[in-house]
Amino acid sequence: MTTALYSHPDCKLHEMGSHHPDSPARIQVIEDLLISSGVGNALDFRLAPEAAIKDISRVHLLDTIEMVRDNVPKEPGDYYAVDGTQLNMHTWRAALRAAGAAVAATDAVIAGEIDNAFCLVRPIGHHATPSSPMGFCVFNNVAIAAMRALKVHGLERVAIVDIDVHHGNGTDEAFAYEPRALMVSFYQLYLYPFSGNERARAHMVNVAVSEGTGGEEVRELVTKQWLPALHAHRPEMIFISAGFDAHRDDPLGSMELIEDDYAWITQQIMDVAAQHAKGRIVSFLEGGYNLPALARSAVALIKTLAQLD
């Protein structure tokens, strides 16, 4: 099993203020634990290229892309706010790298160069709608990857699995009228972005859960709701929005997952991918703001992707 990890130093330069929870340290702690645990020795480390505008514009309006590009500040310490997301002088390049990882990883997995990939990139993506950045997100990396698989590589069916504590509203909106893309997720009720099941779509299995929901309940909903939908859809490739803020130690959510739950979910998705998608999976860092819990959870997912004991 060949698992690639895509990242780039530019992704650590994007920051939204010294006290913002989505800090560059989120990438650093995961990298550190990959090295200290030895998991990194089994990975194929790859630098994320910059995405082309045409790759991003399959999901986002050109006006939105240009708005981000044209409003990046010129001076250190300056910020431009867009719906809960702060742009700094490095955000444009970082966002191109994050979207570029989506493109490169998708291409490499489909080409058979690697079996699966984890994109350790920032800015994160699943709240970004076609028309606006929002909620710490600039461009919707997972949507860019899934749209490339459909529109460039000609796959007939893909699936997006979102395990963040917050509803992936941007991904939902991007694929609301695209039944070739099945989206399955859980999200905590009454939490940002305060959305979820407004659209009753057969290809959207977004399961709202209460605060305090733990691993047992999540495993049950995965087994009873996600897996039947995934098997019925028969995806030719699976994309994971890997948020870790449903962890019991996370300050922005109130769910009770632990590292073993993330490993278990990942294995279920891998089993579906093995049956229908030639094992093809690309995953993306989303939320997770308690640094030790984030690192342990991300490494648990990556270790499962790489099928390491």
Secondary structure, DSSP 8 states (H G I E B T S, - for coil): --EEEEE-THHHH--S-TT-SS-THHHHHHHHHHHHHSGGGGEEEEE-----HHHHTTTS-HHHHHHHHHT--SSTT--EEETTEEE-TTHHHHHHHHHHHHHHHHHHHHHTS-SEEEE--SSB-TT-BTTB-BTTBSS-HHHHHHHHHHHTS--S-EEEEE-SSS--HHHHHHTTT-TTEEEEEEEETT-TT--S-SS--TTEEEEEE-TT-BHHHHHHHIIIIIHHHHHHH--SSEEEEE--TTBTT-SS---BB-HHHHHHHHHHHHHHHHHHSTT-EEEEE----SHHHHHHHHHHHHHHHTT--
